Amino acid sequence: MAHLAAVAIVHAARRDVGRVMRRLLGEGPALLATGGHPDHSAGGWHSMANVAWYLDNHGDRTVAQLREESNGAFVPSDMNRLLTARRLLWPTPRDLVGF
C-alpha cells in the first residue's frame, strides 16, 4: 500500500514539475519578449509584460519600491500584475514542493 502512495506522489510531482517548467520556460519568456522598460513602452507601468521586463532586468521589487522607482506610476491596485509577473519569472514556494 505504501508503494502505491509513493508512486502516486511521484506522478503528481512530475505533473507539477512539468507545469512549473512550462510556465517558467514558456509563458514567462513569451511575456518578457513583449515587454520593455515601462517608462518607454506602450502600456507603461500598467502592462504586465513591462512589469515582468522590469523585474527581470532589475530584480524582484516590493510594491513600495516599484511605486518609488516609477515616480508613482505603479500603484497598489497593480499588485495582481506584480504577483502574476513574479509567478512567470520565478518558482513559487508551492512550486518547489514538486521538486
N, C-alpha and C positions, 0 to 999 in steps of 0.2 A: 504494500500500500504506500509506503514512504517513497518507493521508487517512482510510482505513478505521479505523486505530488512533485517530486524533483523534476521529472520530465515536463510536467505542466509548467513549472516555474521557468525552466529553460526556454520552452517555446514562447511563453509570454515575454520573457526578457528579449529574445531575438526579435519579436514583433516590435517591441518598444524601441530597441536599438535601431532597427530599420527605419521606423517612423522618425526618430530623432535625427538620424543621418540624412534622410531625405529633406527634412526641414532645414538643417544647418548647412548642407552642401548643395541643396537645390533652391529652395524657396528664399533663403537668406541672400545668397549671391545674386539671384534674379532680381530681388528687390533693390539690392545695392547698385546694380547696373543701371537702374532707372533714376537713382538719386544723385544729388550733388550738394554742394555747400548750400545750406538753407538761405543764406543771405544773397545768393546769386542764382538760385534755381526756382523754376515755377513751383508754386505751392508754398514756398518759404518754409517756415517752421511748422506749418500745419500739415505738411506732407510726410507720411510715414517713411517714404523712401529717402527723403532728405534727412530726417532724424536718424534713420539707420546709418546713412552715409556718414553723418557727423559722429555718431558713436563709434563706428568702425575706424574712423580716422583720428579720433581724439580720446577714445576710451570711454568707459561707462561713466555716466553722469547722473546725478540726482535731479529732480525737478527744479530745485533751487539753483543748482549750478547751471542748468540749461536756461533757466529764466535770466540769470545774470549774464551768461555768455551770449544770449540772443538779444540783450538790451530790452528785455521784457516781452519779446515776441512769442516766446514759448510760455504758455500759461498752464496752470494746474489742470484745466479741462483737457489738455493734450496728453494727460497721463496714460490713457489707453494706448496711444500711439507709441509712447516710450516703452511700455510693458511689452507690446507686440514686437517692436523692433528688437528689444533685448532677447526675446524668445527665438527670434530668427537668426541672431548672431551668436548666442552663447547657450550652452546647455543649462537647463533649469535644475534645481535640486531634485525634482521628481525624475527628470531625465536620467540622472546619474544612478538611480536605483537599478535600471535595466543593465547598466554596465557592470 
